[in-house]
Amino acid sequence: MGDAPAVEPVVGEPAAVADLGDERALLVADVHAGIEVGLRYERGVELDSRAAARRERLVDLIAETDADRLVVLGDLAHRIGAPDGDEREELETLIRAVTDRVPITLVEGNHDAGVAAAFADDLDVIGPEGGLLGDASEPAVGVCHGHTWPDPALLDADVVCTGHEHPQVRLEDAVGGSRVERAWLRGELDPAAFTEDGADAVGDASDVDPPELVVFPAFNERSGGTWVNVEGQSFLAPYLPAALPHADAYLLDGTRLGDYRRV
């Protein structure tokens, strides 16, 4: 794809950097701010809050990567609906901490309708169908959350970044123990499987190189996910796994695991 923009993971972190012409963006997905509040409300589960640690890490990453903007690929918040109480306070603190440094673009996820409305003055919002980032003269980065079918215009991008799936791999050791790790998925996107109308939506794009699809790990370590290498696991995004027929899984430390279905 020649001059495709680099979307490079930050080693050891569930975050990536994209150069968008005159702007450098830090991209994360599935922050799920307020998850401890939500788990207490939804399930009666009491967990010590890690809100401050997650907020500080996000702010540190902005500084470490010299980012000009934070792009959240959906699910900035955990609870669905208008935020209130402790969750709203956590979101206010997080958004203020970031916007004191750089602007935030939120790609609206299935948990974000209330957040997008409540903090409309503080966030640049891209709708659930996704959109293109970057200068029109530069190779584009497409972004969407992944809970709904994306805008076919994302097929014009060189790289498409998506969240929602929270990909994880289950790894076993030689003595039968196992652990679950967050992972990246990266591979060539199948355009016909990425859009609701299938091949009809691809049109003239069928004779050009398809974009790379990058499925982001969840930024929030408590948000669970899809075990992509365990047979019988259902994927969450309507276009997965079909839109990613050949892709590799990578651990946060950069370790390449190979085909994500055969790890």
C-alpha positions in Angstrom: 0.0 0.0 0.0 3.0 2.2 -0.5 2.6 5.3 1.6 0.2 3.8 4.2 0.3 5.6 7.5 1.9 3.9 10.4 -0.3 2.7 13.2 2.3 1.5 15.6 1.5 0.0 19.0 3.2 1.4 22.0 5.3 -1.5 23.3 3.8 -2.9 26.5 0.7 -0.9 26.3 -2.9 -1.3 24.9 -2.4 1.9 22.8 -1.0 2.9 19.4 0.3 6.0 17.7 -0.8 7.2 14.3 0.8 10.0 12.3 -2.0 11.9 10.5 -0.1 14.4 8.5 0.2 17.5 10.6 -1.0 15.7 13.8 0.1 12.8 15.9 -2.6 10.8 17.6 -2.6 8.4 20.5 -5.3 5.8 19.9 -6.9 3.6 22.6 -10.1 1.5 22.7 -12.5 0.5 25.4 -11.4 2.6 28.4 -14.7 1.7 30.2 -14.3 4.4 32.8 -16.5 3.7 35.7 -16.3 -0.1 35.4 -16.0 -0.6 39.1 -19.1 1.6 39.7 -20.9 -0.4 36.9 -20.0 -3.8 38.3 -21.2 -2.7 41.8 -24.5 -1.5 40.3 -25.0 -4.4 37.8 -23.7 -7.4 39.7 -23.1 -6.4 43.3 -19.4 -6.9 42.8 -17.2 -4.7 45.0 -13.7 -3.9 43.5 -11.2 -1.3 44.6 -11.3 1.5 41.9 -8.3 1.7 39.5 -9.7 4.9 38.0 -6.7 7.0 39.1 -4.1 4.6 37.9 -5.8 4.2 34.5 -6.2 8.0 34.2 -2.6 8.6 35.1 -1.3 6.0 32.7 -3.3 7.6 29.8 -2.0 11.0 30.6 1.5 9.6 30.8 1.1 8.0 27.4 0.1 11.2 25.9 3.3 12.8 27.1 5.5 9.8 26.3 4.3 9.6 22.7 4.2 13.4 22.2 0.6 13.1 21.0 -1.4 16.1 19.7 -4.7 14.3 20.2 -6.3 11.3 22.0 -8.6 9.2 19.9 -10.8 6.8 21.8 -12.2 4.0 19.6 -15.4 3.7 21.5 -16.6 2.8 25.0 -15.0 5.6 26.9 -17.6 4.9 29.6 -18.7 1.5 31.0 -22.4 1.9 31.9 -24.8 2.4 29.0 -26.9 5.6 29.3 -26.4 9.0 30.8 -23.6 9.0 33.3 -24.4 10.1 36.9 -23.1 9.9 40.4 -19.6 8.4 40.9 -19.3 7.4 37.3 -19.9 10.9 36.0 -17.4 12.3 38.5 -14.8 9.8 37.3 -15.5 10.7 33.6 -15.3 14.4 34.4 -11.9 14.0 36.1 -10.6 11.8 33.2 -11.8 14.1 30.4 -10.5 17.2 32.2 -7.1 15.6 32.8 -6.8 14.8 29.1 -8.3 17.9 27.6 -6.0 20.1 29.8 -3.3 18.6 27.5 -4.8 17.6 24.2 -8.2 17.4 22.5 -10.2 14.1 22.6 -11.9 12.5 19.7 -14.5 9.9 20.7 -15.7 7.4 18.2 -19.1 6.6 19.6 -19.4 3.0 20.9 -22.4 1.1 22.2 -21.7 2.5 25.8 -21.2 6.1 24.7 -24.5 7.7 23.7 -25.0 9.3 27.1 -21.3 10.4 27.3 -21.3 11.9 23.9 -24.4 14.0 24.9 -23.3 14.9 28.4 -19.8 16.0 27.4 -20.6 17.4 23.9 -18.6 20.6 24.7 -15.5 18.7 25.6 -15.3 16.0 22.9 -15.1 15.8 19.2 -17.5 12.9 18.4 -17.5 10.6 15.4 -20.7 8.6 15.0 -21.1 4.8 15.5 -20.6 4.2 11.8 -17.0 5.5 12.1 -15.0 7.9 10.0 -11.7 8.9 8.5 -8.9 10.7 10.4 -6.1 12.8 8.9 -5.4 15.4 6.3 -7.2 14.7 3.0 -3.8 14.9 1.2 -2.4 12.1 3.4 -3.1 8.4 3.5 -6.1 8.0 5.8 -6.7 6.1 9.0 -10.3 4.8 9.4 -11.8 4.4 12.8 -14.9 2.7 14.2 -15.9 1.1 17.4 -17.1 -2.2 16.0 -20.6 -2.8 17.5 -22.4 -2.0 14.3 -21.8 -2.1 10.6 -19.3 0.6 9.5 -19.6 3.2 6.9 -18.3 1.7 3.5 -16.2 4.9 3.1 -13.8 3.4 5.6 -12.7 1.1 2.8 -10.9 4.1 1.3 -8.6 4.2 4.3 -5.1 2.6 4.3 -5.5 1.3 7.8 -8.8 0.7 9.7 -8.7 0.7 13.5 -11.5 -0.8 15.6 -12.3 -1.7 19.2 -15.3 -3.4 20.9 -13.9 -7.0 20.5 -11.4 -6.8 23.5 -9.3 -9.6 21.8 -7.5 -11.9 24.2 -5.6 -15.2 23.8 -5.6 -18.1 26.1 -2.0 -19.5 26.5 -1.1 -22.8 27.9 2.3 -23.8 29.3 4.0 -27.2 29.2 2.6 -28.3 32.5 -1.0 -27.6 31.7 -1.3 -24.2 33.3 -3.0 -21.4 31.4 -3.2 -17.6 31.4 -5.2 -15.1 29.4 -3.5 -12.1 27.8 -4.8 -9.1 25.9 -3.8 -9.1 22.2 -3.7 -7.1 19.0 -5.1 -8.6 15.8 -3.6 -7.3 12.5 -4.2 -8.4 9.0 -5.6 -7.6 5.5 -9.3 -6.7 5.7 -11.8 -8.5 3.4 -13.9 -5.6 2.1 -16.9 -7.7 1.2 -17.2 -9.0 4.7 -16.6 -5.6 6.4 -19.8 -4.0 5.1 -23.5 -4.8 5.7 -24.2 -4.9 1.9 -21.2 -7.2 1.3 -19.8 -7.2 -2.2 -22.4 -4.7 -3.4 -20.9 -2.0 -1.2 -17.3 -2.6 -2.4 -17.9 -1.4 -5.9 -14.9 0.1 -7.6 -12.8 -0.6 -4.5 -12.6 -4.2 -5.4 -9.6 -3.6 -7.7 -7.4 -1.7 -5.1 -5.4 -3.1 -2.3 -7.7 -3.5 0.8 -6.9 -1.7 4.0 -5.1 -3.3 7.0 -7.5 -4.0 9.9 -6.1 -3.4 13.4 -8.3 -4.7 16.2 -7.3 -3.0 19.4 -7.0 -4.7 22.8 -9.1 -3.1 25.6 -7.4 -0.3 27.5 -9.3 -1.4 30.6 -7.7 -4.6 32.0 -11.0 -5.4 33.8 -13.3 -5.4 30.9 -13.0 -9.0 29.8 -13.0 -10.0 26.1 -13.1 -12.5 23.3 -10.7 -15.4 23.5 -9.9 -15.4 19.8 -8.0 -18.7 19.8 -10.5 -20.8 21.6 -12.9 -22.8 19.4 -16.5 -21.9 19.7 -16.0 -18.4 21.0 -18.5 -15.9 19.5 -17.2 -12.6 18.2 -18.9 -9.4 19.0 -18.4 -7.3 15.9 -20.8 -8.1 13.1 -17.9 -8.3 10.6 -15.6 -10.5 12.6 -14.0 -13.0 12.1 -15.1 -13.0 8.4 -13.5 -9.6 7.6 -10.2 -10.9 9.0 -9.6 -14.2 7.3 -5.8 -14.0 7.7 -4.3 -12.1 10.6 -1.7 -12.4 13.3 -2.1 -12.0 17.0 0.5 -9.9 19.0 0.9 -9.6 22.7 1.2 -6.2 24.2 5.0 -6.6 24.5 5.1 -7.1 20.7 5.5 -10.9 20.6 4.1 -12.2 17.3 2.0 -15.3 18.0 1.1 -16.1 14.4 -2.4 -16.8 13.1 -4.8 -15.7 15.8 -7.0 -18.8 15.4 -4.2 -21.2 15.8 -2.2 -19.8 18.7 
